[in-house]
Amino acid sequence: MSSKNLVSAAWLKEHLHDANLVIADCRFTLGKPGQGLSEYISSHIPGALYFDLEQDLSAPKDVHGGRHPLPAVETLEKLFSEAGIDENTVVVAYDGQDMSKAARLWWTLRYLGHQNVYVLDGGFPAWQAAGFPVTDEVVHPTQRVFRAVPQPQMLADLEEVRAKQGTVSLLDSRAGERYRGEIETIDKKAGHIPGAAHCFYMENLRPDGTFLPAEELQKRFAPLRDEKEIIVYCGSGVTACVNILALHEAGRTDAKLYAGSWSDYCSYELPVATGEK
């Protein structure tokens, strides 16, 4: 395993029946609740369990906190215990689109202190393209005990973001038109956090949906090499996880996630920037 964050479809096929492996299907389509579960029920990697972005990997939405708030640690301990995950378990997450939901699970487990978690490079499409087996059989895991050891240094909240504006690198992971404030169809305000640079998360991927090689990611993030601190955000703390994973691949393993992201920030009466800066 050459990467500490990614595994190939070939690697997963070779280890498919390992006793300590849990495969997490994270397929989800924004605005179409239930579609990911429907896709999972129809066809998935053998042995995979389904994790829903909004039902499992997010807390209920409130006035503030963003569209996909992090669940309480106790809630996540219960979720992962019931999934058969403990300190000895290797977890491989995948989705069917842009790696963001799988990266959200990857980040969440790492935040809880579980290091043996990886993202399937290229997701379910890469598995299918390789001609590997799929199934509609739903497995029922044997419960284990997941004990969280939260890593608070991985997480930033609004107070920290505001306190550090102008002194740290803020990265906005959304599409350019949303960053510039030209269009906003999801959140209540258009624009970005003043001082944030734009770094579209999809530009970490090749056309086939797999990650760029580590050396290309190092070039992509070269301007950040000497930055003291990096805080990454997106719309709701999901696609930002792709940038954080890419930063890990590039050697910057200390980037923080602003989990509430733009949907939290714009729920307050705070300054908003538009355009390229």
C-alpha positions, -999 to +999 in steps of 0.1 A: +000+000+000+020+030-013-005+057+000-015+062+036-049+075+024-059+057-008-062+021-020-067+009-056-095-013-068-070-041-073-058-039-037-093-040-024-101-070-046-071-088-032-081-081+004-119-084-001-122-113+024-099-101+051-115-106+085-106-072+098-118-052+067-150-031+067-160-016+034-181+016+035-204+025+006-210+063+009-229+070-023-252+100-020-267+126-043-273+160-029-310+169-032-320+133-039-322+117-005-325+079-007-309+076-041-276+065-027-293+038-006-312+027-036-280+023-056-264+004-028-294-020-026-292-026-063-255-032-066-224-027-044-190-041-036-194-075-018-194-071+019-199-033+019-221-016+045-240+016+036-234+049+053-257+078+045-242+113+044-272+129+060-285+101+082-252+087+095-224+112+089-242+144+097-262+157+127-297+173+122-295+207+106-301+238+129-302+276+124-264+276+127-237+250+123-240+243+086-260+220+064-241+189+074-230+193+111-208+167+126-226+142+148-218+140+185-188+118+193-211+094+212-234+091+182-205+082+160-191+057+185-224+039+183-226+040+145-191+026+140-195+000+168-226-013+151-207-014+118-181-038+134-153-013+136-127-013+164-091-003+167-080-034+147-103-027+117-092-015+083-119+006+067-121+014+030-147+040+019-160+046-015-187+066-033-199+069-069-192+104-079-164+127-067-148+110-037-163+137-014-186+114+007-160+088+010-135+115+020-160+128+046-160+093+062-122+091+060-119+124+077-145+116+103-128+084+114-094+101+115-109+129+136-120+102+160-085+088+162-089+058+138-059+058+114-066+026+095-091+042+071-086+047+033-106+059+003-110+037-027-093+056-055-118+062-083-147+049-062-173+025-074-168+034-111-131+023-108-143-010-093-168-015-121-143-005-148-120-032-135-147-058-140-147-068-103-177-085-088-207-067-074-237-080-054-271-070-040-265-090-008-268-070+023-244-081+051-251-078+089-218-071+107-209-084+141-208-055+165-175-045+180-166-017+204-154+016+188-137+039+212-132+074+199-100+094+207-110+128+192-083+149+175-094+185+181-064+199+162-081+186+130-112+208+134-119+245+132-151+263+142-164+298+132-147+315+162-113+301+152-118+310+116-127+346+124-099+349+150-073+338+125-085+356+093-055+372+077-030+351+096-037+316+082-045+302+047-082+298+042-091+275+012-125+276-004-132+242-021-163+251-040-167+257-078-154+290-090-188+305-097-199+299-062-166+312-047-169+344-068-206+348-058-219+346-093-244+319-084-257+303-052-285+278-054-279+260-021-270+285+007-287+318+017-258+341+006-234+341-024-197+348-021-169+336+001-151+343+034-130+374+030-093+365+025-100+329+014-082+316-017-100+294-042-090+257-046-117+237-064-117+202-050-124+185-083-091+197-097-074+171-075-088+144-097-080+130-131-108+128-157-114+091-147-121+102-111-089+090-096-066+112-076-037+130-093-003+115-084+013+128-052+040+147-071+013+166-091-006+174-059+026+187-044+029+211-073-007+221-070-003+230-033+033+243-036+022+279-027+010+265+007+042+247+015+055+273+039+021+284+053+020+281+091-016+269+091-043+259+066-081+258+072-102+243+045-139+248+039-166+243+012-204+246+013-211+222+042-178+204+052-180+176+027-162+184-005-135+202+016-125+167+028-113+159-008-089+189-005-078+178+029-071+143+016-052+157-014-032+179+010-023+147+030-011+131-003+010+162-009+026+160+025+005+186+044-012+164+070-020+193+094-048+211+074-080+217+095-116+213+084-140+241+091-169+217+094-197+242+093-181+258+062-199+284+041-234+273+051-225+280+088-206+313+080-234+328+059-260+320+086-246+350+105-244+386+096-207+386+087-187+402+059-189+385+026-164+388-003-171+383-040-150+381-071-116+367-074-103+379-040 
